[in-house]
Amino acid sequence: MRAGDRLPPLEIPVTRTLIVAGAIASRDYQDVHHDPELARRKGAPDIFMNILTTNGLVGRYVTDHFGPAAVLRKVAVRLGAPNHPGDTMVLTGSVEEVDGDTAVVRVVGANGLGTHVTATVTVTLPGAGS
């Protein structure tokens, strides 16, 4: 792992099931994450993904790349364009810095509306700095 390394893109189909399941799993029962009619009444074109699901997908992207020994130390996300059903989010990433067995990875998730998420993930790979 070296600064400048790029992670391969990961395409995630944004399905209604993914959005609702993520909201339920994170105990986020806000209607905008499961009820299309109420989401429309509140100004959204449809239901949309919650931040905890996005956070989990960013973490999965990094640990899928670095493997089962990877330990997430910090995940900081900033949301942008919402993820609606029927779209695809493409995650891309790059290693920004490396210090021993710890790396800082910048992740961007984009969909048809623009940038859904920008994230900075600090990950430790035991034994990588040896």
KEBA-419009 format. One record per atom (N, C-alpha, C): residue number from 1; atom name; x, y, z. Coordinates in steps of 0.001 Angstrom, whole numbers, plus 500000, padded with zeros to 6 digits. Atoms other than C-alpha are relative to their C-alpha. Layout:
<sites>
SITE   seq   atom     east    north       up
SITE   NUM     CA        X        Y        Z
...
</sites>
This chain:
<sites>
SITE   seq   atom     east    north       up
SITE     1      N   500855   498830   500000
SITE     1     CA   500000   500000   500000
SITE     1      C   500896   501226   500000
SITE     2      N   499205   498783   500167
SITE     2     CA   501424   503305   498844
SITE     2      C   499100   501184   499675
SITE     3      N   500740   498790   500369
SITE     3     CA   500199   506861   498565
SITE     3      C   499905   500061   498485
SITE     4      N   500241   499934   501440
SITE     4     CA   498693   507319   495128
SITE     4      C   499340   498758   499442
SITE     5      N   500670   501215   500470
SITE     5     CA   497410   503748   494840
SITE     5      C   498514   500267   499818
SITE     6      N   501434   499854   500284
SITE     6     CA   493933   503619   493312
SITE     6      C   499280   498687   500291
SITE     7      N   500849   501163   499788
SITE     7     CA   491205   501258   494393
SITE     7      C   499129   499827   498761
SITE     8      N   500858   500195   501172
SITE     8     CA   489190   499652   491590
SITE     8      C   498580   500477   500298
SITE     9      N   501371   499532   499778
SITE     9     CA   485691   501088   491100
SITE     9      C   499079   498852   500422
SITE    10      N   501027   500965   499596
SITE    10     CA   482745   499315   492709
SITE    10      C   498648   500594   499654
SITE    11      N   501342   499563   500371
SITE    11     CA   479304   499650   491145
SITE    11      C   498984   499357   500933
SITE    12      N   501040   500492   499089
SITE    12     CA   476408   499337   493596
SITE    12      C   498640   500425   499452
SITE    13      N   501347   499654   500435
SITE    13     CA   472902   499129   492141
SITE    13      C   499184   500485   501204
SITE    14      N   500798   499436   498912
SITE    14     CA   470675   501333   494288
SITE    14      C   498561   499508   499802
SITE    15      N   501339   500571   500105
SITE    15     CA   467554   499254   494729
SITE    15      C   499136   500485   501160
SITE    16      N   500948   499670   498936
SITE    16     CA   464461   499966   496767
SITE    16      C   500284   499099   501207
SITE    17      N   499710   500944   498919
SITE    17     CA   465317   496850   498799
SITE    17      C   501239   500413   500781
SITE    18      N   498777   499553   499322
SITE    18     CA   468846   498113   499568
SITE    18      C   499707   501203   500898
SITE    19      N   500303   498797   499225
SITE    19     CA   467495   501474   500736
SITE    19      C   499191   499655   501247
SITE    20      N   500870   500338   498866
SITE    20     CA   464757   500019   502944
SITE    20      C   500731   499092   500986
SITE    21      N   499280   500917   499110
SITE    21     CA   466922   497184   504313
SITE    21      C   501064   500735   500806
SITE    22      N   498987   499226   499289
SITE    22     CA   469711   499639   505203
SITE    22      C   499388   500849   501093
SITE    23      N   500679   499183   498989
SITE    23     CA   467266   501899   507009
SITE    23      C   499540   499139   501171
SITE    24      N   500470   500891   498928
SITE    24     CA   465752   498988   508945
SITE    24      C   501187   499501   500832
SITE    25      N   498838   500544   499288
SITE    25     CA   469173   497532   509814
SITE    25      C   500611   501017   500945
SITE    26      N   499423   498951   499159
SITE    26     CA   470275   500877   511233
SITE    26      C   498944   500674   500888
SITE    27      N   501111   499516   499172
SITE    27     CA   466923   501435   512978
SITE    27      C   499623   501449   499693
SITE    28      N   500383   498667   500460
SITE    28     CA   466242   504556   510947
SITE    28      C   498639   499873   499339
SITE    29      N   501364   500198   500478
SITE    29     CA   462483   504548   510544
SITE    29      C   499394   501267   499405
SITE    30      N   500509   498798   500652
SITE    30     CA   462199   507984   508920
SITE    30      C   499260   499597   498723
SITE    31      N   500839   500402   501129
SITE    31     CA   459442   507746   506313
SITE    31      C   500665   500213   498636
SITE    32      N   499358   499726   501290
SITE    32     CA   461644   509192   503544
SITE    32      C   500911   498864   499532
SITE    33      N   499160   501141   500362
SITE    33     CA   463649   505946   503591
SITE    33      C   499195   498747   499675
SITE    34      N   500793   501199   500310
SITE    34     CA   460708   503574   503052
SITE    34      C   498630   500270   499393
SITE    35      N   501350   499712   500479
SITE    35     CA   457495   505356   502017
SITE    35      C   500070   501018   498851
SITE    36      N   499862   499094   501145
SITE    36     CA   457555   506807   498466
SITE    36      C   499010   501170   500022
SITE    37      N   501010   498941   499979
SITE    37     CA   454328   508780   498890
SITE    37      C   500374   501097   501002
SITE    38      N   499608   498999   499005
SITE    38     CA   455478   510485   502091
SITE    38      C   501297   500713   499605
SITE    39      N   498770   499363   500479
SITE    39     CA   458922   511117   500576
SITE    39      C   499653   501079   498966
SITE    40      N   500414   499006   501010
SITE    40     CA   457213   512881   497625
SITE    40      C   499332   501208   500658
SITE    41      N   500653   498881   499302
SITE    41     CA   455069   514947   500002
SITE    41      C   501024   500929   500645
SITE    42      N   498951   499195   499373
SITE    42     CA   458306   516131   501613
SITE    42      C   500982   500572   498973
SITE    43      N   499205   499354   501034
SITE    43     CA   459754   517198   498260
SITE    43      C   501004   499136   499272
SITE    44      N   499071   500890   500691
SITE    44     CA   461812   514172   497209
SITE    44      C   499247   499253   498898
SITE    45      N   500692   500725   501059
SITE    45     CA   461036   512325   493974
SITE    45      C   499679   498545   500373
SITE    46      N   500185   501384   499562
SITE    46     CA   461194   508965   495793
SITE    46      C   500732   499849   501333
SITE    47      N   499222   500261   498785
SITE    47     CA   462678   507332   498887
SITE    47      C   501478   500177   499679
SITE    48      N   498568   499862   500229
SITE    48     CA   466417   507816   499380
SITE    48      C   500783   499346   501133
SITE    49      N   499115   500721   499086
SITE    49     CA   469313   506080   501109
SITE    49      C   500370   500861   501207
SITE    50      N   499598   499256   498805
SITE    50     CA   470163   507047   504687
SITE    50      C   501528   500016   500139
SITE    51      N   498559   499802   499847
SITE    51     CA   473611   508141   505824
SITE    51      C   500700   498762   500575
SITE    52      N   499356   501176   499404
SITE    52     CA   474272   504988   507868
SITE    52      C   500220   498898   498970
SITE    53      N   499794   500974   501077
SITE    53     CA   473792   502770   504807
SITE    53      C   501176   500427   499140
SITE    54      N   498872   499486   500773
SITE    54     CA   476150   504988   502833
SITE    54      C   501308   499763   500748
SITE    55      N   498809   500194   499171
SITE    55     CA   478657   504851   505699
SITE    55      C   500454   498533   499950
SITE    56      N   499683   501427   500055
SITE    56     CA   478476   501052   505719
SITE    56      C   500557   499586   498649
SITE    57      N   499512   500345   501337
SITE    57     CA   478962   500828   501951
SITE    57      C   501406   500536   499765
SITE    58      N   498642   499450   500111
SITE    58     CA   482025   503086   502128
SITE    58      C   500975   499091   500758
SITE    59      N   499148   500908   499225
SITE    59     CA   483484   500867   504878
SITE    59      C   500206   498678   499298
SITE    60      N   499905   501271   500739
SITE    60     CA   482714   497732   502886
SITE    60      C   500959   500131   498825
SITE    61      N   499131   499767   501157
SITE    61     CA   484447   499201   499824
SITE    61      C   501475   499940   500404
SITE    62      N   498597   499965   499553
SITE    62     CA   487653   499828   501764
SITE    62      C   500443   498631   500511
SITE    63      N   499587   501305   499465
SITE    63     CA   487691   496502   503633
SITE    63      C   499988   498914   498931
SITE    64      N   499949   500963   501116
SITE    64     CA   486850   494554   500461
SITE    64      C   501332   500114   499269
SITE    65      N   498733   499797   500706
SITE    65     CA   489952   496086   498888
SITE    65      C   501198   499526   500824
SITE    66      N   498826   500294   499178
SITE    66     CA   492361   495679   501809
SITE    66      C   499955   498638   500674
SITE    67      N   500090   501350   499481
SITE    67     CA   491083   492320   503037
SITE    67      C   499505   499905   501429
SITE    68      N   500630   500245   498700
SITE    68     CA   489791   490742   506229
SITE    68      C   500804   500472   501208
SITE    69      N   499196   499520   498866
SITE    69     CA   492686   491949   508411
SITE    69      C   499887   501511   500175
SITE    70      N   500120   498537   499941
SITE    70     CA   491866   495610   507669
SITE    70      C   499091   500415   501147
SITE    71      N   500787   499463   498881
SITE    71     CA   490589   497590   510665
SITE    71      C   499710   501470   499708
SITE    72      N   500386   498604   500213
SITE    72     CA   488625   500768   510078
SITE    72      C   500181   500756   501305
SITE    73      N   499752   499195   498805
SITE    73     CA   489835   503393   512548
SITE    73      C   499110   501244   500035
SITE    74      N   500826   498795   500070
SITE    74     CA   487814   506371   511327
SITE    74      C   499365   500057   498619
SITE    75      N   500710   499791   501262
SITE    75     CA   485196   506989   508658
SITE    75      C   499266   501333   500119
SITE    76      N   500656   498688   500011
SITE    76     CA   484171   510583   507939
SITE    76      C   499356   500184   498637
SITE    77      N   500705   499854   501269
SITE    77     CA   481494   511089   505284
SITE    77      C   499296   501338   499909
SITE    78      N   500797   498806   500299
SITE    78     CA   479852   514068   503663
SITE    78      C   499086   499624   498838
SITE    79      N   500972   500354   501024
SITE    79     CA   476661   513526   501700
SITE    79      C   499767   501149   499035
SITE    80      N   500348   499037   501041
SITE    80     CA   475704   515265   498476
SITE    80      C   498679   499593   499377
SITE    81      N   501205   500390   500732
SITE    81     CA   473203   514106   495851
SITE    81      C   499440   498706   500579
SITE    82      N   500581   501200   499407
SITE    82     CA   470739   511527   497181
SITE    82      C   500088   498779   499080
SITE    83      N   500096   501265   500722
SITE    83     CA   470740   507858   496143
SITE    83      C   498540   499575   499970
SITE    84      N   501390   500419   500177
SITE    84     CA   467301   506987   494745
SITE    84      C   499964   498627   499327
SITE    85      N   500130   501303   500667
SITE    85     CA   466040   503571   493580
SITE    85      C   500138   500138   498485
SITE    86      N   499832   500027   501444
SITE    86     CA   466983   502680   490018
SITE    86      C   501303   500599   499518
SITE    87      N   498717   499411   500376
SITE    87     CA   470311   504518   490040
SITE    87      C   501115   499008   500348
SITE    88      N   498815   500777   499632
SITE    88     CA   473816   503091   490421
SITE    88      C   500991   500958   500633
SITE    89      N   498936   499210   499382
SITE    89     CA   476415   504436   492819
SITE    89      C   501321   499316   499669
SITE    90      N   498668   500529   500301
SITE    90     CA   480014   503991   491702
SITE    90      C   500975   500591   501009
SITE    91      N   498991   499582   499028
SITE    91     CA   482601   504106   494474
SITE    91      C   501378   499897   499373
SITE    92      N   498600   500005   500408
SITE    92     CA   486180   505037   493643
SITE    92      C   500822   500481   501188
SITE    93      N   499180   499591   498867
SITE    93     CA   489090   505572   495979
SITE    93      C   501469   500069   499661
SITE    94      N   498552   499916   500152
SITE    94     CA   492731   506438   496331
SITE    94      C   500629   500131   501383
SITE    95      N   499240   499901   498756
SITE    95     CA   495302   506086   499081
SITE    95      C   500663   501372   500010
SITE    96      N   499476   498639   499911
SITE    96     CA   496150   509620   500177
SITE    96      C   501321   500059   500766
SITE    97      N   498769   500015   499194
SITE    97     CA   498782   508915   502850
SITE    97      C   500175   498636   500633
SITE    98      N   499672   501243   499303
SITE    98     CA   500532   505985   504468
SITE    98      C   501004   500328   501084
SITE    99      N   499084   499838   498873
SITE    99     CA   502198   505957   507879
SITE    99      C   500094   498644   500685
SITE   100      N   499857   501344   499426
SITE   100     CA   503495   502525   508836
SITE   100      C   498909   499083   499481
SITE   101      N   501061   500924   500403
SITE   101     CA   500541   500157   508843
SITE   101      C   498635   500684   499891
SITE   102      N   501245   499244   500070
SITE   102     CA   497929   502930   508655
SITE   102      C   499962   500839   498720
SITE   103      N   500183   499226   501226
SITE   103     CA   496553   504532   505503
SITE   103      C   498753   500872   500116
SITE   104      N   501173   499143   500138
SITE   104     CA   494159   507367   504787
SITE   104      C   499543   499866   498553
SITE   105      N   500560   500255   501325
SITE   105     CA   491891   506581   501847
SITE   105      C   498882   500998   499740
SITE   106      N   501080   499087   500408
SITE   106     CA   489728   509107   500028
SITE   106      C   499069   499216   499098
SITE   107      N   501008   500734   500759
SITE   107     CA   486495   507633   498685
SITE   107      C   498967   500997   499471
SITE   108      N   501068   499209   500609
SITE   108     CA   483998   509225   496307
SITE   108      C   498979   499040   499430
SITE   109      N   501091   500781   500565
SITE   109     CA   480621   507763   495448
SITE   109      C   499144   500908   499142
SITE   110      N   500775   499178   500929
SITE   110     CA   478851   509148   492392
SITE   110      C   498816   499207   499456
SITE   111      N   501180   500601   500622
SITE   111     CA   475416   508482   490935
SITE   111      C   499579   500882   498818
SITE   112      N   500466   499241   501154
SITE   112     CA   473360   509856   488034
SITE   112      C   499740   501465   500276
SITE   113      N   500250   498602   499632
SITE   113     CA   472686   513087   489942
SITE   113      C   501276   500773   500317
SITE   114      N   498742   499342   499625
SITE   114     CA   476314   513799   490885
SITE   114      C   500722   499224   501081
SITE   115      N   499248   500634   498920
SITE   115     CA   478483   513106   493908
SITE   115      C   499065   499747   501179
SITE   116      N   500841   500372   498859
SITE   116     CA   476539   511202   496560
SITE   116      C   500767   500130   501312
SITE   117      N   499222   500002   498763
SITE   117     CA   479344   510886   499109
SITE   117      C   501469   500275   499706
SITE   118      N   498545   499899   499955
SITE   118     CA   482885   512021   499752
SITE   118      C   500380   499553   501403
SITE   119      N   499640   500565   498707
SITE   119     CA   484657   510207   502539
SITE   119      C   501509   499929   500155
SITE   120      N   498609   500242   499632
SITE   120     CA   487971   509950   504304
SITE   120      C   499986   498850   500992
SITE   121      N   499987   501207   499176
SITE   121     CA   488694   506542   505780
SITE   121      C   501422   499732   500463
SITE   122      N   498705   500398   499445
SITE   122     CA   491584   505728   508100
SITE   122      C   499926   498521   500295
SITE   123      N   500021   501455   499887
SITE   123     CA   492420   502034   507921
SITE   123      C   501385   499514   500431
SITE   124      N   498751   500616   499561
SITE   124     CA   495069   499944   509658
SITE   124      C   500066   498577   499461
SITE   125      N   499752   501348   500486
SITE   125     CA   496552   496813   508122
SITE   125      C   501097   499393   500849
SITE   126      N   498987   500567   499117
SITE   126     CA   498283   494867   510876
SITE   126      C   501101   499281   499207
SITE   127      N   498859   500627   500657
SITE   127     CA   501766   493885   509713
SITE   127      C   500417   500682   498709
SITE   128      N   499667   499356   501273
SITE   128     CA   501737   496170   506641
SITE   128      C   501196   500930   500113
SITE   129      N   498894   499047   499825
SITE   129     CA   504275   498603   508104
SITE   129      C   501302   499336   500378
SITE   130      N   498788   500699   499585
SITE   130     CA   506772   495904   509009
SITE   130      C   500973   499837   498876
</sites>
